[in-house]
Structure formats: C-alpha cells, structure tokens
C-alpha cells in the first residue's frame, strides 16, 4: 500500500509432486518467479491450482520437490515464509460478528501495518461506506472484497490469489487490476489461479495440464 | 508477543459478541449439577458427601462443551489458514486462543462454582480448596482441550470424538481436583493434590501448545 519498494527476491519450486486423497494431482512441476512478475495458473477443475497455491504458501506439503525463497528452503521456517505472503483462498476468513473495518484492522495489526493502510484498502476496494457495519450482512462479492483488502494491507511481497476475480463486479475488477499492477510496480510477485482472462498484460501462464500424471505417461 | 495479544483481544471480542457462549457453559454447569442433586434426593448429608465430585465432574463437562468450536469455526471459514500465515508463531497463536477459551469458560466456571457448591451443600471449610483446585485444574482442561480440538478438525461428528478423546485424559485432573476438595472437607492437608494439579498444569503448558500447533498444521494440509 505504501510506495516503498520490495527488495529483489526470487521464489522457485523444483520438481513438485502432490497427492490428494491417494490421487496424484500433479507431478514434476517447476516454476520460478522474480520480483515484479505475475504467474497465472491455468488448468481445468481438479488440475491442482488450489493445491499448488497452498503448497506455495507452505500450508500443504509436497510428496516430492522443494520450494525456495532466495535459496532458502521455505520448509526451514514456515512462519517466516507466511509473513512474506498474502493469501486469498476460497474461504474468505471474514468474521461475521466483526465490522468490515475490524476484520481488516485485525490482520493489519498482526502484520504490523499502519492503521492508515486499512483506510486506504477500504477505499481502494470500494468498501469504505461499509466499514462500520457487521460483516454478516455483506454479500458474497463484498466479503470477497474484504478478503482482497486483507491481502492488500499485508505488506507482503508475494501474493497468492485463488480465483481473485470470482464474484467481483466491474468496479471491483478494475480496483483489483490497479492494486495488482501497483504491487508489481513495487517489485511484488503475484501467483494467481484464474479461469478468466489473464487481465494483466505482463502475466505469464503456467498450464497445469502439462504436469498431470496422465499427460506425462502419454 | 504482539501477535499473541492481538489474537487474544480478537478472540475475547468475538466470544463476548456471540453472547450466549459463556452463558451456555454456566447454565450447563448449573443444570447438570442440579440433576445430581435431584437424582440423589433431598438428603443433605448425602449431597454434601458427593458435592466435591459433582462440582468437579460437571465443571469438567461444561469446559468440554465449548472446546469443539475452539478451532473448528476458524478452520471452516479459512481464518486458520490466515493465522498460520500471519507471521505469528503457531504456538503463540494456540496459546492465545487457549487462554481466551480459559478466560471465557474456566474463569466463568470458577466464578459460578461457589454458587453451585452452595446448592449442593458443600461444607463451608471446603470452598477455598474448591476454588484453588479449579484455578489450578481448569487451565489444564483448556490446554489438553486445545490438542483435542486441533486433532478432530475435519472429522465428522467432531464433538463426540472430542469427548471420547479428552475425557480419559481429564481423569487425573478430576481425581486430584476432587481429592483436594474432599481433603479440605475432612480437614486434611490439601498440598499434595495441589502439587499434582500444578505439575499437570506445567506439563500441559509446555507440551500442549506445541502438540496442538503440530496438529493444526497437519489438519490444514
């Protein structure tokens, strides 16, 4: 949110395989992303986009392969890895009993972000007028905006976004695009799963169809 | 440590806002104890004879009541993912949530216990021991409970599973907690049960947050 640049960094994964419920989701997957880059994960349902994002976040564990942040294995310090990423998954982690502002302010304060960033994020995603109402009355799209605002206040260099464009209207979509572009300009990195348009001109696609076990066997 | 206090504050806010959570625990405690009183009949010396065991057993069951939700709600709505990635050590997060659970159940039980004990005709000389044993024992219930609550994540009928998992582990706390009250009733020294309860608390404090944090990581995979 602030104008400060992130130090140059590199995030990479080598030869990753992952199994869910006894089924190999993907195998032999490698990627590399540096500051200012964006990767869009493509692939049909069940091809492992969400799994890969959780793997990158350190929430899930790979059967084989390693993930490195600037040559350091992320498994060595998962807590520090968590601190350098902002994650927006399928579940929005919005507490209904709290107001919109309280929801975002909690995560901002856990990350040590200044309260002004909270207001800025509320403005960016067009939820400023909702800031003092309880989150239980929000629509799905509004909750999703709150989740994205949380990522924006995280101050983390790496953003992992699972279908960030889902449920968003045109105005929110524009806000998201602007926020993502600004993040990249600061030297941030973005990995996102998306079915829709790449919608960021500099985006690089990572197609998970090529890392399916069937594709490799054939 | 700032993460610890931030999470603790939010947990307390949330549980105070979902009014009823604390009251449910207290109401369950009072009603379950009343059932014993009705069950054994109005004979005063029988009631006062079993009061120590009844207060401790019902307090323990009441503490169990709210444990299922300790991590389950956060697991379902994705908050647990975010907490794990927040840069706060998972152990500090577990400790903050467990302390919040104790403050909203253990402490509430501690306040309600003398009233319930009074209704069960607990002899006057035993009240100090009742409070002391609950103060030493209920934090251990919350800490062991945190491990159980983390282990049942993702399981169907988690609540039943949690009871089966935790109640056997609660037996030592029940034995020494009730023994302290019983001892005080009979005018015996209570230092031995206190020492055991204190020892159990220290052991739980060192091991349980670590075990619960590992179980949470596993649950999220």
Boltz contact constraints between the chains, C-beta under 6 A:
constraints:
  - contact:
      token1: [A, 57]
      token2: [B, 85]
      max_distance: 6.0
  - contact:
      token1: [A, 59]
      token2: [B, 220]
      max_distance: 6.0
  - contact:
      token1: [A, 60]
      token2: [B, 221]
      max_distance: 6.0
  - contact:
      token1: [A, 61]
      token2: [B, 221]
      max_distance: 6.0
  - contact:
      token1: [A, 79]
      token2: [B, 89]
      max_distance: 6.0
  - contact:
      token1: [A, 82]
      token2: [B, 85]
      max_distance: 6.0
  - contact:
      token1: [A, 82]
      token2: [B, 87]
      max_distance: 6.0
  - contact:
      token1: [A, 83]
      token2: [B, 87]
      max_distance: 6.0
  - contact:
      token1: [A, 87]
      token2: [B, 85]
      max_distance: 6.0
  - contact:
      token1: [A, 89]
      token2: [B, 78]
      max_distance: 6.0
  - contact:
      token1: [A, 89]
      token2: [B, 81]
      max_distance: 6.0
  - contact:
      token1: [A, 91]
      token2: [B, 77]
      max_distance: 6.0
  - contact:
      token1: [A, 91]
      token2: [B, 78]
      max_distance: 6.0
  - contact:
      token1: [A, 93]
      token2: [B, 77]
      max_distance: 6.0
  - contact:
      token1: [A, 93]
      token2: [B, 78]
      max_distance: 6.0
  - contact:
      token1: [A, 93]
      token2: [B, 79]
      max_distance: 6.0
  - contact:
      token1: [A, 93]
      token2: [B, 82]
      max_distance: 6.0
  - contact:
      token1: [A, 97]
      token2: [B, 14]
      max_distance: 6.0
  - contact:
      token1: [A, 97]
      token2: [B, 17]
      max_distance: 6.0
  - contact:
      token1: [A, 97]
      token2: [B, 18]
      max_distance: 6.0
  - contact:
      token1: [A, 106]
      token2: [B, 10]
      max_distance: 6.0
  - contact:
      token1: [A, 109]
      token2: [B, 6]
      max_distance: 6.0
  - contact:
      token1: [A, 110]
      token2: [B, 3]
      max_distance: 6.0
  - contact:
      token1: [A, 110]
      token2: [B, 6]
      max_distance: 6.0
  - contact:
      token1: [A, 110]
      token2: [B, 86]
      max_distance: 6.0
